[in-house]
């Protein structure tokens, strides 16, 4: 992996995901624009996140969903750490850790708020 790609807990933008080799571990952050839990997917949840450069497809396996249920269901802004997977030309991030960083959205609207903390130090 290139030494110039941010590594967790920093967040990589969607537009740079194609630079990451399959199996590479990265963290991304974005607004949740879609949650899907198809009945035929055996408990797998599919998330679509969006940042300022594009969209990120995230796969959340059942066991991980149970661990991070609250963030997956209620989070508006998530940071997801996982491994990059490529299938039929589509890039997915297989989640390993999910953080709800939605509280950072409220700070954007408040001009008097303290500066945003460095990645990995939310709240």
C-alpha positions, 0 to 999 in steps of 0.5 A: 500500500502506498505510504501516502494513503491515510491509515486508520484512524484517519479516513480515506476519501471515496475517490482514492479507494481505487488506489488501495489494493484488494485486501488493504485495510483502510478507514472511510467516513461518510453520511449514511445514504442507504441501509439495506438488509435483504431477507435473502442476505442471511443477516448481512447489512449493506450500507452506502456512505457518501463523502465529498468525493463519491460513494462507498459500499460497505458490507457488514456481516451479521456478527459485526452488525450485532456488535455495532447495531446501534451505530449501523441503525441510528448513525447519520455519519459513520467511520468504518474501518475494514478491508477493501474487496473487489468483485466484478469491477465494484469496490466494497469495504468489508467492515471490521469496526464501525464508529458513529461520529454523527455528533460531528455533524452538529458541530458543523452548524455551530460557529462557536463550537470547539474545533473538530478533534483529530481522527479517532478522538471523537466526542 
